[in-house]
Amino acid sequence: MEWILQIPVLFFSVIFHEFAHGFAAYRHGDDTAYLSGRLSFNPLPHIDPVGTILIPAACVLMHFPAIGWAKPVPVNPFRLRRPRADMAIVALSGPVSNILLAIAAAIVCKILTLDIMSGDLALTLYKTFGFAVVINLLLAVFNLIPIFPLDGSQIALGVLKGRWLEIYEKHLPYGMYIIMGLVFTGALSKIMQPVLSLALFLVSLLVGAF
């Protein structure tokens, strides 16, 4: 029954992720997300039938941690002040927002271990915020993979130049197929697991320093 705690955490996390994209774009000159009503925490405009409903449901049925995505916010790179560089910032804002949520959730978990609360409510809150740490780090790590159309690809497109950019751009039409291949072969989990473990370790060190 852990999915009852995981699904609301996932919904808020992916919506916060997309809000961060839209807010970063707005701050850099593109108000497309704002005009489209997507610069909001209202979940309805952000729901994606596959990423917000089907994939989390499949995760529940397969007893995996809940993972998914919201409908991408519209961003017009030509309205940004520096299209390539600002698109990289907009893309990075999503994973960064999840990392910040993971750190905040870890701090709450630490506070809950100080015995300021007890009983079933404290245990439920601890589990919920524990899931928030893992789910948000999963979202951050996954989205930072530099394969189109993930956020990592937009960051790479904004950073790479010259011959390296030309070579990188050749994979763009096949990005989704590459991701599907990594998923179905199990390679994606092998790539993400060590990075996720490192991220969890770093967050625990950071929170432990408080």
C-alpha positions in Angstrom: 0.0 0.0 0.0 3.0 2.3 -0.1 1.8 3.6 -3.5 -0.8 5.6 -1.5 2.0 7.7 -0.2 4.2 7.6 -3.3 1.6 8.8 -5.9 0.8 12.2 -4.3 4.6 12.8 -3.8 5.2 12.0 -7.5 2.4 14.3 -8.7 3.7 17.2 -6.7 7.3 16.5 -7.7 6.6 16.4 -11.5 4.4 19.4 -11.3 7.0 21.3 -9.4 9.6 20.2 -12.0 7.5 21.6 -14.9 6.7 24.8 -12.9 10.4 25.3 -12.5 10.9 25.1 -16.3 8.2 27.6 -16.9 9.4 30.0 -14.2 13.0 29.9 -15.5 11.7 30.5 -19.0 9.6 33.4 -17.8 12.6 34.9 -15.9 14.7 34.7 -19.1 12.1 36.5 -21.4 9.7 33.8 -22.6 6.1 34.1 -21.1 4.7 31.3 -23.2 4.1 29.0 -20.2 2.5 31.9 -18.3 0.2 32.8 -21.1 -0.7 29.1 -21.5 -1.8 28.8 -17.9 1.0 26.4 -17.1 2.9 28.6 -14.6 0.7 27.2 -11.9 0.6 24.5 -9.2 -2.9 23.5 -10.3 -2.4 19.8 -11.3 -5.0 19.7 -14.0 -3.1 21.6 -16.8 0.0 19.5 -16.1 -1.6 16.0 -16.3 -0.1 13.8 -19.1 -2.2 10.7 -19.8 0.9 8.5 -20.1 3.5 10.1 -17.8 1.1 11.1 -15.0 -1.4 8.2 -15.0 -0.3 5.1 -17.0 3.4 5.0 -16.0 2.8 5.5 -12.3 0.0 2.9 -12.4 2.4 0.5 -14.1 5.0 1.2 -11.4 2.4 0.4 -8.7 1.4 -2.9 -10.4 5.1 -4.0 -10.8 6.0 -2.9 -7.3 8.5 -0.3 -8.5 9.0 3.2 -6.9 6.5 5.5 -8.5 8.0 7.4 -11.4 6.6 9.5 -14.2 6.3 12.9 -15.7 3.9 15.8 -16.3 3.0 17.4 -19.5 6.0 19.5 -20.7 5.5 23.2 -20.4 5.7 25.1 -23.7 8.9 27.1 -24.2 9.7 29.2 -27.2 13.5 29.4 -27.4 13.2 32.3 -29.9 11.7 34.5 -27.2 14.5 33.9 -24.7 17.2 36.5 -24.5 20.0 34.1 -25.3 18.2 31.1 -27.0 20.9 28.4 -26.6 22.3 29.4 -23.3 18.9 30.2 -21.7 17.4 26.9 -23.0 20.1 25.1 -21.1 19.2 27.1 -17.9 15.5 26.3 -18.4 16.3 22.6 -18.9 18.6 22.5 -15.8 16.0 24.2 -13.6 13.7 21.1 -13.6 16.3 18.6 -12.2 17.6 21.3 -9.8 14.1 21.8 -8.5 13.8 18.0 -7.8 17.2 18.0 -6.0 16.1 20.9 -3.8 12.9 19.1 -3.0 14.9 16.0 -2.1 17.1 18.0 0.2 14.1 19.6 1.9 12.4 16.2 2.3 15.6 14.8 3.8 15.7 17.7 6.3 12.2 16.9 7.4 13.1 13.2 7.8 15.9 14.3 10.1 13.6 16.5 12.1 11.2 13.6 12.5 13.9 11.4 14.0 14.4 13.9 16.8 11.3 12.3 18.5 9.3 15.6 18.4 6.4 13.4 17.3 5.5 9.8 17.9 3.0 7.2 16.8 1.5 6.2 13.5 1.4 9.8 12.2 5.1 10.3 12.7 5.9 7.0 10.9 3.6 7.9 8.0 5.2 11.3 7.6 8.7 9.8 7.8 7.8 7.2 5.1 6.2 9.9 2.9 9.2 12.3 3.1 11.6 9.3 2.6 9.8 8.5 -0.6 10.1 12.2 -1.6 13.8 12.0 -1.3 14.1 8.9 -3.5 11.5 9.9 -6.0 12.9 13.4 -6.5 16.5 12.2 -6.9 15.2 9.6 -9.4 13.6 12.3 -11.4 16.7 14.5 -11.3 19.1 11.7 -12.3 16.8 10.4 -15.1 16.2 13.9 -16.6 19.9 14.7 -16.5 20.7 11.9 -18.9 21.9 13.6 -22.1 19.6 11.9 -24.5 16.9 13.7 -26.4 14.2 14.7 -25.3 15.3 14.6 -21.7 16.5 17.8 -20.0 20.1 16.6 -20.2 19.9 16.9 -24.0 18.9 20.5 -23.9 21.7 21.3 -21.4 24.2 19.5 -23.8 22.8 21.5 -26.8 23.4 24.7 -24.9 26.9 23.8 -23.8 28.5 21.9 -26.7 30.0 23.9 -29.6 31.5 23.2 -33.0 32.3 19.7 -34.1 31.2 18.2 -30.7 27.7 19.8 -31.2 27.5 18.4 -34.7 28.3 14.9 -33.6 25.9 15.1 -30.6 23.0 16.4 -32.8 23.0 13.3 -34.9 21.3 11.3 -32.2 18.3 13.6 -31.8 15.9 11.8 -34.2 16.7 8.5 -32.4 16.6 9.8 -28.8 13.3 8.2 -27.8 14.3 4.9 -29.3 17.6 5.0 -27.4 15.7 5.6 -24.2 13.3 2.7 -24.9 16.2 0.4 -25.7 17.9 1.3 -22.4 14.6 0.7 -20.5 13.8 -2.7 -22.1 17.4 -4.0 -21.9 17.7 -3.1 -18.2 20.7 -0.9 -19.0 18.9 2.3 -17.8 18.6 0.9 -14.2 22.3 -0.1 -14.3 23.3 3.4 -15.4 21.0 5.2 -12.9 21.6 3.0 -9.8 25.2 4.1 -9.0 24.4 7.7 -9.7 21.3 7.5 -7.5 23.3 5.8 -4.7 25.9 8.6 -4.9 23.2 11.3 -4.9 21.5 9.7 -1.8 24.9 9.6 -0.1 25.7 13.2 -0.9 22.2 14.3 0.3 22.7 12.4 3.6 26.1 14.1 4.1 24.6 17.5 3.4 21.7 17.0 5.7 23.9 15.5 8.4 25.9 18.6 8.4 23.0 20.7 9.7 
